[in-house]
């Protein structure tokens, strides 16, 4: 009897996972997910660079400019040279650590557009209607922008170790991938928990949000590792665009962001479906 119960547990979990997957698919039915992902990617194109600059600038306030630039150098060293990633990282850290407080405040404004893009997509997926969607999204993402140094710092602190591991081959490089994935997954889980619960309008229960964020974060973390692998390939990205390499590089990055947002939006529907299965919080509870 016990053996039957033990053998039946994996099958029961599998059936529940399949049923949940069908519910998520039902939640996506009728929505143009590709169009919504493209819209969020447009807002991300506006917000990502200033958001990263703000985060690095705040880290330099906490750690000091020399230490921050040292961590930036380690990050550049750990990245493949594809798309000029190390040079981009060095330039970003140099610019961010020399930004004045006024410039940082100015950069924070376009950085909040990411929240607007996510909110607009989430409102549609939740089947809700609300006024001032853009402003709600921008304001709701401000705490996340303020916490960006705390979220980015673990990634930067582990980069010296990753640079040494990736310099070797075999088991050391494999260990580096595992460490990078784990750190990215933890940071992304925390970030997506806030995004799904606060930026999104549905406010699913915290356990549902955490479960969906952890699941989605694992996929996104793996996706990020795939992008790093993509950077190691030698590709003529400008060939389809008449030899204009910068155009090809921009399109490639945009396409990766588009795919990433497909995962993030699907994860939000997962959070809503999980939340619907859990007891609703008392009125006024968060």
GIDA-V957594 format. One record per pair of residues at least 24 apart in sequence whose C-alpha atoms are under 8 Angstrom apart, sorted by the first residue. I is the first residue (numbers start at 0). J is the second residue. If there is no record, write none. Layout:
# GIDA-V957594
I_J ; I_J
This chain:
# GIDA-V957594
19_272 ; 22_272 ; 23_265 ; 23_268 ; 23_269 ; 23_272 ; 26_124 ; 26_268 ; 26_272 ; 27_124 ; 27_265 ; 27_268 ; 30_123 ; 30_124 ; 32_261 ; 32_264 ; 33_261 ; 35_120 ; 36_120 ; 36_257 ; 36_258 ; 36_260 ; 36_261 ; 36_264 ; 37_257 ; 38_116 ; 39_113 ; 39_116 ; 39_117 ; 39_120 ; 39_257 ; 39_260 ; 40_253 ; 40_256 ; 40_257 ; 40_260 ; 41_116 ; 42_112 ; 42_113 ; 42_115 ; 42_116 ; 43_112 ; 43_113 ; 43_116 ; 44_253 ; 45_109 ; 45_110 ; 45_112 ; 45_113 ; 46_109 ; 46_110 ; 46_111 ; 46_112 ; 46_113 ; 47_110 ; 47_113 ; 48_110 ; 49_106 ; 49_107 ; 49_109 ; 49_110 ; 50_106 ; 50_107 ; 50_109 ; 50_110 ; 50_111 ; 50_144 ; 52_91 ; 52_92 ; 52_94 ; 52_95 ; 52_103 ; 52_106 ; 53_95 ; 53_103 ; 53_106 ; 53_107 ; 54_144 ; 54_145 ; 54_147 ; 54_148 ; 54_151 ; 55_92 ; 55_95 ; 55_96 ; 55_148 ; 56_95 ; 56_96 ; 56_97 ; 56_98 ; 56_103 ; 57_148 ; 58_148 ; 58_152 ; 59_96 ; 64_96 ; 67_92 ; 67_96 ; 68_92 ; 68_93 ; 68_96 ; 70_155 ; 70_156 ; 70_158 ; 70_159 ; 71_155 ; 73_155 ; 73_158 ; 73_159 ; 73_162 ; 74_155 ; 74_158 ; 74_159 ; 74_162 ; 76_162 ; 77_158 ; 77_159 ; 77_161 ; 77_162 ; 77_165 ; 78_227 ; 78_230 ; 79_227 ; 79_228 ; 79_230 ; 79_231 ; 80_230 ; 80_231 ; 81_229 ; 81_230 ; 81_231 ; 81_232 ; 81_233 ; 82_230 ; 82_248 ; 84_230 ; 107_144 ; 110_144 ; 111_136 ; 111_137 ; 111_138 ; 111_140 ; 111_141 ; 111_144 ; 112_136 ; 112_137 ; 113_137 ; 113_140 ; 114_138 ; 114_139 ; 114_140 ; 114_198 ; 117_198 ; 117_199 ; 118_198 ; 118_199 ; 118_200 ; 120_264 ; 121_199 ; 121_200 ; 121_264 ; 121_267 ; 122_199 ; 122_200 ; 122_201 ; 124_268 ; 125_200 ; 125_201 ; 125_268 ; 125_271 ; 127_200 ; 136_198 ; 139_197 ; 139_198 ; 140_194 ; 140_198 ; 143_190 ; 143_193 ; 150_186 ; 150_190 ; 151_186 ; 153_182 ; 153_186 ; 154_179 ; 154_182 ; 154_183 ; 176_224 ; 179_224 ; 180_220 ; 180_221 ; 180_224 ; 181_220 ; 183_220 ; 184_213 ; 184_216 ; 184_217 ; 184_219 ; 184_220 ; 185_213 ; 185_216 ; 187_212 ; 187_213 ; 187_216 ; 187_219 ; 187_220 ; 188_212 ; 188_213 ; 188_215 ; 188_216 ; 188_217 ; 191_216 ; 195_267 ; 195_270 ; 201_271 ; 202_271 ; 203_270 ; 203_271 ; 203_273 ; 203_274 ; 203_275 ; 204_274 ; 204_277 ; 204_279 ; 204_280 ; 206_274 ; 207_270 ; 207_271 ; 207_273 ; 207_274 ; 207_277 ; 208_270 ; 208_271 ; 208_273 ; 208_274 ; 210_270 ; 211_266 ; 211_267 ; 211_269 ; 211_270 ; 211_273 ; 212_266 ; 212_270 ; 214_266 ; 215_262 ; 215_263 ; 215_266 ; 218_262 ; 219_259 ; 219_262 ; 219_263 ; 222_259 ; 226_255
